[in-house]
């Protein structure tokens, strides 16, 4: 746990003290990692020994523009959000300081560039003889559930409803049932994901008599120095949960162009692809939202990339009645 920075008794503090105190207040390590970049670099640019109250609003905007004005839209939005949260946190506690000026606006993210793979390409990859059963099952499950890879990798065998072809997952941004720090998975609101026949055929072969522990495990036991949660270890085999990084590397190795690392498919492409094919098949926007568990329609639309064939087919509906084929 990071050391808590002691704030001064008055209402004046330096840029560094304000930045350190804000970052120390963050519980989520992923948020800390992301915000640490935006807040840390901004503080350095402003001058860490300056009183925060001496910084003008426009200085904040100019610093953001200088550091990330030419970055990708998502990077700009993330860095702006981190500084916005930092300065808002200081203001809530009564410390004098600047604000992010109104002219420093959040940008609209572009449509996702993640490709949608054809069902034929997905089927061919999973059918390859050199692909292990574990990867076959994971990829098929990702495609049929259109779930995030972290969600599926986090499922345990005892949570599978094989007959109902469903399982509860801890979704991105899941609501906690308790405010206790370090709450276990069971203390979050879980959401069901559903699969179909392809996954249903592979899952029993993969778990093969195991009744507890992670569905997807490594092929080797961890080293003696590795600290793991009991939930992440199979009590029968001692094998540990397959990580996102390992799963991503395996997919890349099987799909890399010319064997060049980093040129293969990404795990998230299965989610994009599944939603695209459901949309092409006529699934409504509310149904796509229910399947993907998105809360905003615009987030679903970013995933839907109909093929040229699908667009050509729907265009035929506009042809004269006597010329449609």
DODRENKOL-345195 format. One record per residue (C-alpha): residue number from 1; residue in three letters; x, y, z. Coordinates in steps of 0.2 Angstrom, whole numbers. Layout:
<recs>
<rec NUM; "ALA"; <X; Y; Z>>
...
</recs>
This chain:
<recs>
<rec 1; "UNK"; <0; 0; 0>>
<rec 2; "UNK"; <7; 17; -5>>
<rec 3; "UNK"; <12; 29; 9>>
<rec 4; "UNK"; <-1; 42; 12>>
<rec 5; "UNK"; <5; 60; 9>>
<rec 6; "UNK"; <2; 72; 24>>
<rec 7; "UNK"; <-6; 88; 17>>
<rec 8; "UNK"; <-2; 104; 25>>
<rec 9; "UNK"; <-14; 112; 37>>
<rec 10; "UNK"; <-18; 127; 27>>
<rec 11; "UNK"; <-25; 129; 10>>
<rec 12; "UNK"; <-9; 131; 0>>
<rec 13; "UNK"; <1; 117; -7>>
<rec 14; "UNK"; <14; 114; -20>>
<rec 15; "UNK"; <10; 106; -37>>
<rec 16; "UNK"; <20; 90; -32>>
<rec 17; "UNK"; <11; 88; -15>>
<rec 18; "UNK"; <-6; 90; -23>>
<rec 19; "UNK"; <-1; 77; -37>>
<rec 20; "UNK"; <6; 65; -24>>
<rec 21; "UNK"; <-9; 66; -13>>
<rec 22; "UNK"; <-21; 63; -27>>
<rec 23; "UNK"; <-12; 48; -34>>
<rec 24; "UNK"; <-11; 41; -16>>
<rec 25; "UNK"; <-30; 42; -14>>
<rec 26; "UNK"; <-33; 30; -29>>
<rec 27; "UNK"; <-36; 12; -25>>
<rec 28; "UNK"; <-37; 4; -42>>
<rec 29; "UNK"; <-20; 0; -48>>
<rec 30; "UNK"; <-25; 2; -67>>
<rec 31; "UNK"; <-32; 19; -63>>
<rec 32; "UNK"; <-16; 24; -54>>
<rec 33; "UNK"; <-5; 18; -68>>
<rec 34; "UNK"; <-15; 28; -81>>
<rec 35; "UNK"; <-18; 44; -70>>
<rec 36; "UNK"; <0; 43; -65>>
<rec 37; "UNK"; <6; 47; -82>>
<rec 38; "UNK"; <-6; 62; -85>>
<rec 39; "UNK"; <-4; 70; -68>>
<rec 40; "UNK"; <14; 66; -66>>
<rec 41; "UNK"; <20; 74; -83>>
<rec 42; "UNK"; <8; 88; -81>>
<rec 43; "UNK"; <15; 92; -64>>
<rec 44; "UNK"; <33; 91; -70>>
<rec 45; "UNK"; <29; 103; -84>>
<rec 46; "UNK"; <21; 115; -73>>
<rec 47; "UNK"; <35; 115; -60>>
<rec 48; "UNK"; <33; 104; -45>>
<rec 49; "UNK"; <39; 116; -32>>
<rec 50; "UNK"; <26; 130; -38>>
<rec 51; "UNK"; <11; 133; -27>>
<rec 52; "UNK"; <-4; 125; -35>>
<rec 53; "UNK"; <-13; 141; -32>>
<rec 54; "UNK"; <-1; 151; -44>>
<rec 55; "UNK"; <-5; 140; -59>>
<rec 56; "UNK"; <-18; 148; -71>>
<rec 57; "UNK"; <-32; 139; -80>>
<rec 58; "UNK"; <-24; 142; -97>>
<rec 59; "UNK"; <-8; 135; -91>>
<rec 60; "UNK"; <-16; 119; -88>>
<rec 61; "UNK"; <-24; 119; -106>>
<rec 62; "UNK"; <-7; 124; -114>>
<rec 63; "UNK"; <2; 111; -105>>
<rec 64; "UNK"; <-11; 97; -110>>
<rec 65; "UNK"; <-9; 104; -128>>
<rec 66; "UNK"; <10; 104; -128>>
<rec 67; "UNK"; <11; 86; -120>>
<rec 68; "UNK"; <-3; 77; -130>>
<rec 69; "UNK"; <-10; 89; -143>>
<rec 70; "UNK"; <-4; 78; -157>>
<rec 71; "UNK"; <-8; 61; -149>>
<rec 72; "UNK"; <-22; 49; -153>>
<rec 73; "UNK"; <-39; 54; -148>>
<rec 74; "UNK"; <-41; 41; -135>>
<rec 75; "UNK"; <-24; 46; -127>>
<rec 76; "UNK"; <-29; 64; -127>>
<rec 77; "UNK"; <-45; 60; -118>>
<rec 78; "UNK"; <-37; 49; -105>>
<rec 79; "UNK"; <-24; 62; -101>>
<rec 80; "UNK"; <-36; 76; -100>>
<rec 81; "UNK"; <-48; 66; -89>>
<rec 82; "UNK"; <-34; 62; -77>>
<rec 83; "UNK"; <-29; 80; -75>>
<rec 84; "UNK"; <-48; 85; -73>>
<rec 85; "UNK"; <-50; 72; -59>>
<rec 86; "UNK"; <-34; 78; -50>>
<rec 87; "UNK"; <-39; 96; -50>>
<rec 88; "UNK"; <-57; 92; -46>>
<rec 89; "UNK"; <-51; 82; -31>>
<rec 90; "UNK"; <-41; 97; -25>>
<rec 91; "UNK"; <-55; 109; -26>>
<rec 92; "UNK"; <-67; 97; -17>>
<rec 93; "UNK"; <-55; 98; -2>>
<rec 94; "UNK"; <-54; 116; -2>>
<rec 95; "UNK"; <-37; 119; -10>>
<rec 96; "UNK"; <-34; 134; -21>>
<rec 97; "UNK"; <-29; 129; -38>>
<rec 98; "UNK"; <-33; 130; -57>>
<rec 99; "UNK"; <-46; 121; -67>>
<rec 100; "UNK"; <-46; 113; -84>>
<rec 101; "UNK"; <-52; 128; -95>>
<rec 102; "UNK"; <-68; 126; -105>>
<rec 103; "UNK"; <-58; 127; -122>>
<rec 104; "UNK"; <-49; 111; -118>>
<rec 105; "UNK"; <-63; 99; -124>>
<rec 106; "UNK"; <-65; 80; -124>>
<rec 107; "UNK"; <-64; 74; -142>>
<rec 108; "UNK"; <-76; 61; -150>>
<rec 109; "UNK"; <-67; 45; -152>>
<rec 110; "UNK"; <-66; 38; -169>>
<rec 111; "UNK"; <-74; 22; -175>>
<rec 112; "UNK"; <-64; 7; -169>>
<rec 113; "UNK"; <-52; 1; -181>>
<rec 114; "UNK"; <-52; -17; -174>>
<rec 115; "UNK"; <-56; -28; -189>>
<rec 116; "UNK"; <-71; -40; -189>>
<rec 117; "UNK"; <-66; -58; -195>>
<rec 118; "UNK"; <-77; -68; -205>>
<rec 119; "UNK"; <-85; -83; -198>>
<rec 120; "UNK"; <-76; -94; -210>>
<rec 121; "UNK"; <-59; -87; -204>>
<rec 122; "UNK"; <-64; -90; -186>>
<rec 123; "UNK"; <-69; -108; -190>>
<rec 124; "UNK"; <-54; -112; -200>>
<rec 125; "UNK"; <-42; -105; -186>>
<rec 126; "UNK"; <-51; -115; -173>>
<rec 127; "UNK"; <-51; -131; -184>>
<rec 128; "UNK"; <-32; -131; -186>>
<rec 129; "UNK"; <-23; -147; -180>>
<rec 130; "UNK"; <-9; -137; -172>>
<rec 131; "UNK"; <-21; -127; -161>>
<rec 132; "UNK"; <-22; -134; -143>>
<rec 133; "UNK"; <-39; -138; -136>>
<rec 134; "UNK"; <-37; -124; -123>>
<rec 135; "UNK"; <-36; -111; -136>>
<rec 136; "UNK"; <-49; -118; -147>>
<rec 137; "UNK"; <-61; -117; -133>>
<rec 138; "UNK"; <-56; -100; -127>>
<rec 139; "UNK"; <-58; -93; -145>>
<rec 140; "UNK"; <-74; -101; -148>>
<rec 141; "UNK"; <-81; -95; -131>>
<rec 142; "UNK"; <-76; -77; -135>>
<rec 143; "UNK"; <-84; -77; -152>>
<rec 144; "UNK"; <-100; -85; -146>>
<rec 145; "UNK"; <-102; -75; -130>>
<rec 146; "UNK"; <-95; -59; -137>>
<rec 147; "UNK"; <-88; -56; -120>>
<rec 148; "UNK"; <-72; -47; -115>>
<rec 149; "UNK"; <-57; -59; -114>>
<rec 150; "UNK"; <-54; -54; -96>>
<rec 151; "UNK"; <-71; -59; -91>>
<rec 152; "UNK"; <-70; -76; -99>>
<rec 153; "UNK"; <-53; -80; -92>>
<rec 154; "UNK"; <-59; -75; -75>>
<rec 155; "UNK"; <-73; -89; -75>>
<rec 156; "UNK"; <-71; -104; -64>>
<rec 157; "UNK"; <-77; -122; -67>>
<rec 158; "UNK"; <-89; -122; -53>>
<rec 159; "UNK"; <-98; -107; -60>>
<rec 160; "UNK"; <-102; -115; -77>>
<rec 161; "UNK"; <-120; -119; -81>>
<rec 162; "UNK"; <-116; -132; -95>>
<rec 163; "UNK"; <-134; -137; -97>>
<rec 164; "UNK"; <-140; -119; -98>>
<rec 165; "UNK"; <-124; -114; -109>>
<rec 166; "UNK"; <-121; -99; -98>>
<rec 167; "UNK"; <-109; -92; -84>>
<rec 168; "UNK"; <-109; -77; -73>>
<rec 169; "UNK"; <-94; -65; -76>>
<rec 170; "UNK"; <-87; -50; -67>>
<rec 171; "UNK"; <-90; -36; -80>>
<rec 172; "UNK"; <-79; -21; -84>>
<rec 173; "UNK"; <-84; -8; -71>>
<rec 174; "UNK"; <-95; -21; -61>>
<rec 175; "UNK"; <-104; -13; -46>>
<rec 176; "UNK"; <-98; -19; -29>>
<rec 177; "UNK"; <-110; -26; -17>>
<rec 178; "UNK"; <-99; -19; -3>>
<rec 179; "UNK"; <-88; -4; -1>>
<rec 180; "UNK"; <-74; -14; 7>>
<rec 181; "UNK"; <-57; -13; -1>>
<rec 182; "UNK"; <-51; -28; -9>>
<rec 183; "UNK"; <-68; -36; -10>>
<rec 184; "UNK"; <-68; -54; -18>>
<rec 185; "UNK"; <-76; -57; -35>>
<rec 186; "UNK"; <-92; -64; -26>>
<rec 187; "UNK"; <-95; -47; -19>>
<rec 188; "UNK"; <-98; -39; -36>>
<rec 189; "UNK"; <-113; -39; -46>>
<rec 190; "UNK"; <-110; -52; -59>>
<rec 191; "UNK"; <-118; -53; -76>>
<rec 192; "UNK"; <-122; -69; -87>>
<rec 193; "UNK"; <-114; -73; -104>>
<rec 194; "UNK"; <-121; -86; -116>>
<rec 195; "UNK"; <-113; -98; -128>>
<rec 196; "UNK"; <-119; -110; -141>>
<rec 197; "UNK"; <-116; -127; -148>>
<rec 198; "UNK"; <-97; -124; -153>>
<rec 199; "UNK"; <-92; -120; -135>>
<rec 200; "UNK"; <-104; -133; -128>>
<rec 201; "UNK"; <-95; -147; -138>>
<rec 202; "UNK"; <-77; -141; -132>>
<rec 203; "UNK"; <-80; -136; -114>>
<rec 204; "UNK"; <-83; -154; -107>>
<rec 205; "UNK"; <-67; -160; -116>>
<rec 206; "UNK"; <-57; -146; -109>>
<rec 207; "UNK"; <-62; -147; -91>>
<rec 208; "UNK"; <-61; -167; -92>>
<rec 209; "UNK"; <-67; -172; -75>>
<rec 210; "UNK"; <-61; -156; -66>>
<rec 211; "UNK"; <-74; -149; -54>>
<rec 212; "UNK"; <-66; -133; -47>>
<rec 213; "UNK"; <-54; -120; -51>>
<rec 214; "UNK"; <-50; -109; -67>>
<rec 215; "UNK"; <-58; -115; -83>>
<rec 216; "UNK"; <-42; -110; -93>>
<rec 217; "UNK"; <-26; -114; -85>>
<rec 218; "UNK"; <-7; -114; -89>>
<rec 219; "UNK"; <2; -130; -94>>
<rec 220; "UNK"; <15; -128; -81>>
<rec 221; "UNK"; <14; -125; -62>>
<rec 222; "UNK"; <20; -108; -55>>
<rec 223; "UNK"; <37; -105; -47>>
<rec 224; "UNK"; <38; -106; -28>>
<rec 225; "UNK"; <40; -87; -26>>
<rec 226; "UNK"; <24; -83; -36>>
<rec 227; "UNK"; <10; -77; -24>>
<rec 228; "UNK"; <-7; -82; -30>>
<rec 229; "UNK"; <-25; -81; -24>>
<rec 230; "UNK"; <-33; -98; -20>>
<rec 231; "UNK"; <-46; -94; -33>>
<rec 232; "UNK"; <-33; -93; -47>>
<rec 233; "UNK"; <-26; -111; -44>>
<rec 234; "UNK"; <-34; -127; -48>>
<rec 235; "UNK"; <-34; -137; -32>>
<rec 236; "UNK"; <-33; -154; -42>>
<rec 237; "UNK"; <-18; -150; -53>>
<rec 238; "UNK"; <-10; -135; -45>>
<rec 239; "UNK"; <-10; -126; -62>>
<rec 240; "UNK"; <-14; -108; -62>>
<rec 241; "UNK"; <-26; -97; -72>>
<rec 242; "UNK"; <-21; -92; -89>>
<rec 243; "UNK"; <-17; -73; -90>>
<rec 244; "UNK"; <-23; -61; -103>>
<rec 245; "UNK"; <-5; -58; -108>>
<rec 246; "UNK"; <-2; -76; -111>>
<rec 247; "UNK"; <-18; -79; -120>>
<rec 248; "UNK"; <-15; -64; -132>>
<rec 249; "UNK"; <3; -70; -136>>
<rec 250; "UNK"; <-4; -87; -140>>
<rec 251; "UNK"; <-17; -80; -152>>
<rec 252; "UNK"; <-4; -69; -160>>
<rec 253; "UNK"; <8; -84; -162>>
<rec 254; "UNK"; <-5; -93; -172>>
<rec 255; "UNK"; <-11; -79; -183>>
<rec 256; "UNK"; <5; -68; -185>>
<rec 257; "UNK"; <8; -63; -203>>
<rec 258; "UNK"; <24; -72; -210>>
<rec 259; "UNK"; <28; -77; -192>>
<rec 260; "UNK"; <32; -59; -187>>
<rec 261; "UNK"; <27; -56; -168>>
<rec 262; "UNK"; <14; -43; -166>>
<rec 263; "UNK"; <5; -44; -183>>
<rec 264; "UNK"; <-8; -57; -178>>
<rec 265; "UNK"; <-26; -56; -172>>
<rec 266; "UNK"; <-31; -48; -156>>
<rec 267; "UNK"; <-42; -56; -143>>
<rec 268; "UNK"; <-54; -42; -144>>
<rec 269; "UNK"; <-57; -45; -162>>
<rec 270; "UNK"; <-69; -60; -157>>
<rec 271; "UNK"; <-80; -48; -148>>
<rec 272; "UNK"; <-80; -36; -163>>
<rec 273; "UNK"; <-83; -50; -175>>
<rec 274; "UNK"; <-97; -58; -165>>
<rec 275; "UNK"; <-107; -42; -164>>
<rec 276; "UNK"; <-104; -38; -182>>
<rec 277; "UNK"; <-111; -55; -188>>
<rec 278; "UNK"; <-126; -54; -176>>
<rec 279; "UNK"; <-130; -36; -183>>
<rec 280; "UNK"; <-128; -43; -201>>
<rec 281; "UNK"; <-140; -57; -197>>
<rec 282; "UNK"; <-153; -44; -192>>
<rec 283; "UNK"; <-151; -43; -173>>
<rec 284; "UNK"; <-159; -27; -166>>
<rec 285; "UNK"; <-149; -13; -157>>
<rec 286; "UNK"; <-158; -17; -140>>
<rec 287; "UNK"; <-153; -36; -143>>
<rec 288; "UNK"; <-135; -32; -147>>
<rec 289; "UNK"; <-134; -21; -131>>
<rec 290; "UNK"; <-141; -35; -121>>
<rec 291; "UNK"; <-129; -48; -128>>
<rec 292; "UNK"; <-114; -37; -126>>
<rec 293; "UNK"; <-120; -29; -110>>
<rec 294; "UNK"; <-116; -11; -116>>
<rec 295; "UNK"; <-126; 2; -108>>
<rec 296; "UNK"; <-125; 15; -122>>
<rec 297; "UNK"; <-131; 13; -140>>
<rec 298; "UNK"; <-116; 23; -147>>
<rec 299; "UNK"; <-104; 10; -139>>
<rec 300; "UNK"; <-112; -4; -148>>
<rec 301; "UNK"; <-112; 5; -165>>
<rec 302; "UNK"; <-93; 6; -164>>
<rec 303; "UNK"; <-92; -13; -164>>
<rec 304; "UNK"; <-103; -15; -179>>
<rec 305; "UNK"; <-93; -16; -195>>
<rec 306; "UNK"; <-104; -24; -209>>
<rec 307; "UNK"; <-95; -32; -223>>
<rec 308; "UNK"; <-97; -26; -241>>
<rec 309; "UNK"; <-107; -41; -245>>
<rec 310; "UNK"; <-119; -37; -232>>
<rec 311; "UNK"; <-121; -19; -237>>
<rec 312; "UNK"; <-123; -25; -255>>
<rec 313; "UNK"; <-137; -37; -250>>
<rec 314; "UNK"; <-147; -24; -240>>
<rec 315; "UNK"; <-145; -12; -255>>
<rec 316; "UNK"; <-155; -25; -266>>
<rec 317; "UNK"; <-170; -21; -255>>
<rec 318; "UNK"; <-171; -4; -264>>
<rec 319; "UNK"; <-172; -12; -281>>
<rec 320; "UNK"; <-188; -11; -291>>
<rec 321; "UNK"; <-200; -25; -287>>
<rec 322; "UNK"; <-198; -34; -304>>
<rec 323; "UNK"; <-179; -33; -304>>
<rec 324; "UNK"; <-175; -40; -287>>
<rec 325; "UNK"; <-165; -56; -288>>
</recs>
